[in-house]
Amino acid sequence: MNKSLLIIVSLSLILVVAWQLGAGEYFMARVVFAPDHEETRVEHEGEGLYTSERIHPLDYTVTIVAEGLEIPWEIVPLPDDRLLVTERPGKVTIVGHGSIASIHDVRHLGEGGLLGAELDPGFEENGFLYLYYSYEKGSDVYNRVSRFVFQEDSLKDETVLLENIPGDRFHNGGRIRFGPEGALYITTGDASDESLPQDLSSLGGKILRINPDGSFPEDNPFPDSPVYSYGHRNPQGIAWDYEKGILYSSEHGPTRQDMLNVILPGKNYGWPLVECGQGESEFEDPIICYTEFTLAPSGMDFFPGQGEYPDQLFIAGLRGNMVKRISLDDEGNVLDQEPILTNWGRLRTVRYHQGVFYVATNDREGRGVPDDTSDLILKVEFQLNNQ
């Protein structure tokens, strides 16, 4: 073996060993998926999206209420104030109690796995819990929405409501929320197939709307279809302003260009024909498009205005390593925004409950920098000046 070949082989072996010892994940987390912004406050992006008003400063305290979780994806407050958490490999956990179920059909592949969760509006009477998860059929990956009965801290009686939602290693959507009229809204990704979002016969790249029994509401915009809106790339967050009836959704863009949309029935949000809207009359433009950095938005929730504080949205950012706090006017338009919780790594979701926000960190998914306590559930308590 000549000297050059020996050097190449030796270097290759060193790289293989280093990768297996975690150098690969470290490189991905520190370089490829590291935040691509430097300022602690991200200034206004775009043009014509903001007024000159500023949101009121907001002080808060953070308490760790759970640690050692494995990629927590959704947080669901229970009526008794305990927190139910989905972990992407397939576990359903109650904070302070431990795992109560493993969903055996879950296929944990890349961004897929056990994702969204939501309680039935009549949960205290019927015990219904809805889950969104990835599964395999043959050699293909799909997503489905199932309803379970939550009883005595366990899950039973799965009823599949909607399945064959396109899935993949990337872009599975996965957030579910009930609307004010009692229908279940579901975000789905394009499953890395850009032909799906504009195809109304496909469930990929859509926001779907179904009844709690899995049937399709008669007033859906497309007959005999669960499709509510289309032209989406990978929406991972939805939140309702229940009082005004406004549905917001956060969506991953292709290169930066992450979006906040107001979702309207039957509307086309453009992907992959346009990115971040471009003023094309046949497409709905986002109310925010982040072009200067990557937020990688995921779960979100709505905070109703109190006193001098206007209505606000809080959006968890993965690569952004922040929660975006967005102030809204009385019409639901954006006034201003700022980053908070910028020192907690990758943030997956935000859930509001009785004056408190709960936030899930996601540093164990291969794109963050975990430590011995990762991943966490944070309790964020705000001190409002009018309290």
C-alpha positions, -999 to 999 in steps of 0.1 A, spaced: 0 0 0 15 33 -10 18 62 14 -10 83 -2 -35 54 -1 -25 47 35 -32 83 45 -66 82 28 -76 50 45 -64 62 79 -84 95 75 -114 76 64 -113 53 95 -109 83 117 -139 100 102 -160 69 105 -151 65 142 -157 102 149 -191 101 132 -201 70 152 -190 88 184 -214 117 177 -192 141 156 -217 139 128 -246 150 149 -224 177 165 -215 190 130 -251 190 119 -263 207 150 -235 233 152 -233 241 115 -261 228 92 -290 234 116 -275 261 137 -294 294 140 -287 317 110 -293 350 128 -272 369 153 -294 396 168 -313 388 199 -341 410 185 -350 403 149 -360 435 132 -390 439 110 -388 418 79 -406 426 47 -425 458 38 -460 470 47 -466 443 73 -463 465 104 -476 497 120 -454 520 141 -470 506 173 -448 485 196 -459 457 218 -457 463 256 -426 448 272 -434 414 288 -415 400 318 -417 362 324 -402 334 345 -393 300 333 -396 267 353 -386 233 341 -415 209 348 -402 178 329 -369 166 316 -354 136 299 -381 133 273 -375 120 238 -385 146 211 -418 158 227 -440 170 199 -473 181 215 -484 193 249 -521 188 259 -533 203 292 -558 179 308 -589 191 328 -571 182 360 -542 205 350 -518 177 343 -499 178 310 -502 150 284 -472 149 260 -466 130 228 -430 118 222 -422 113 185 -409 77 188 -444 67 199 -449 73 236 -478 92 252 -466 105 286 -482 124 315 -458 148 331 -450 136 367 -466 102 360 -446 87 332 -455 69 300 -491 57 298 -491 42 263 -469 33 233 -486 35 200 -473 4 184 -481 12 148 -460 44 149 -432 46 123 -405 69 136 -387 80 105 -369 113 103 -396 140 110 -424 114 111 -437 95 142 -462 103 169 -470 140 163 -501 160 171 -527 154 199 -559 171 209 -588 165 234 -624 163 222 -644 193 232 -665 169 253 -635 151 268 -648 152 303 -678 132 292 -664 109 265 -627 107 272 -618 111 235 -582 118 226 -571 124 190 -536 115 178 -518 121 145 -490 96 137 -470 81 109 -473 44 100 -461 20 73 -481 3 47 -460 -20 26 -428 -1 18 -445 33 20 -450 57 49 -484 74 56 -500 95 83 -533 90 100 -556 105 126 -570 82 152 -593 86 182 -586 68 214 -605 66 247 -584 80 276 -595 62 308 -577 57 341 -544 71 327 -544 47 298 -555 46 261 -578 21 246 -602 15 217 -584 31 188 -607 42 160 -590 53 127 -607 84 114 -586 94 85 -556 76 69 -534 74 38 -522 109 43 -489 110 24 -458 106 46 -421 107 43 -389 112 62 -396 150 58 -427 172 57 -454 154 75 -473 184 90 -490 168 120 -507 195 141 -544 190 150 -569 214 166 -606 217 171 -623 248 157 -650 268 174 -677 250 155 -665 216 167 -647 204 135 -611 190 137 -585 208 116 -554 188 105 -521 201 90 -504 179 64 -471 183 46 -461 177 10 -441 145 20 -413 158 -1 -435 156 -33 -441 190 -47 -469 177 -70 -492 170 -40 -501 205 -26 -518 216 -58 -536 182 -63 -570 184 -47 -574 146 -49 -543 143 -25 -544 148 12 -507 160 12 -498 197 15 -532 207 29 -551 218 59 -579 193 63 -612 196 82 -632 166 95 -660 159 119 -651 142 152 -663 109 138 -641 111 107 -669 122 83 -665 153 62 -685 184 70 -711 193 44 -699 229 44 -663 221 35 -653 241 4 -648 210 -18 -676 184 -21 -670 150 -4 -635 161 6 -617 169 39 -596 195 21 -601 230 37 -571 248 21 -543 237 -2 -509 248 -16 -490 242 16 -455 229 20 -452 218 56 -475 236 81 -467 224 116 -487 249 137 -523 261 139 -540 283 164 -575 298 167 -586 332 178 -619 316 189 -636 350 196 -630 364 161 -630 330 143 -596 335 128 -574 305 121 -536 310 119 -511 286 106 -473 285 107 -454 269 78 -419 260 69 -405 276 37 -379 261 13 -349 283 22 -358 306 50 -392 321 37 -411 306 67 -446 320 69 -475 329 91 -508 325 73 -545 333 80 -563 302 67 -595 307 47 -617 279 33 -610 268 -3 -580 291 -7 -547 282 -24 -515 292 -6 -493 288 -36 -467 261 -29 -447 252 -50 -458 277 -76 -450 307 -55 -429 311 -23 -441 335 5 -468 348 -18 -458 371 -46 -489 393 -50 -504 368 -74 -542 372 -73 -550 335 -74 -530 328 -42 -533 339 -6 -503 358 6 -489 352 41 -493 379 67 -456 374 77 -428 360 56 -393 356 72 -367 361 45 -338 373 66 -334 342 88 -348 307 94 -374 304 121 -385 269 112 -418 274 129 -437 246 145 -464 246 172 -481 278 181 -509 292 203 -530 323 208 -530 346 238 -562 367 242 -556 403 249 -557 415 285 -559 451 296 -532 471 278 -518 439 261 -532 432 227 -540 397 213 -508 378 206 -495 347 189 -466 327 202 -448 305 176 -421 280 185 -390 281 163 -368 251 158 -337 263 139 -346 298 151 -341 287 187 -368 311 199 -404 317 205 -418 345 182 -441 367 201 -464 385 176 -488 413 185 -521 416 167 -546 444 162 -584 441 165 -586 428 130 -560 401 135 -533 420 116 -497 420 127 -485 450 147 -451 440 159 -430 410 170 -400 400 191 -381 368 200 -383 354 235 -369 322 251 -338 325 230 -315 304 253 -333 271 254 -323 255 221 -347 241 195 -383 248 205 -411 225 191 -444 238 204 -462 263 226 -494 256 245 -514 282 264 -535 271 295 -550 292 322 -526 321 319 -495 300 315 -475 289 284 -459 254 282 -430 250 257 -413 218 245 -376 217 236 -363 194 209 -326 190 211 -326 152 209 -339 149 173 -304 150 157 -304 187 149 -298 202 183 -271 201 210 -286 180 238 -274 176 274 -282 151 301 -316 167 308 -329 171 272 -356 173 262 -376 196 284 -411 209 291 -409 245 303 -436 264 322 -435 301 312 -454 325 335 -459 361 324 -460 391 347 -485 415 331 -484 451 343 -522 452 346 -523 422 370 
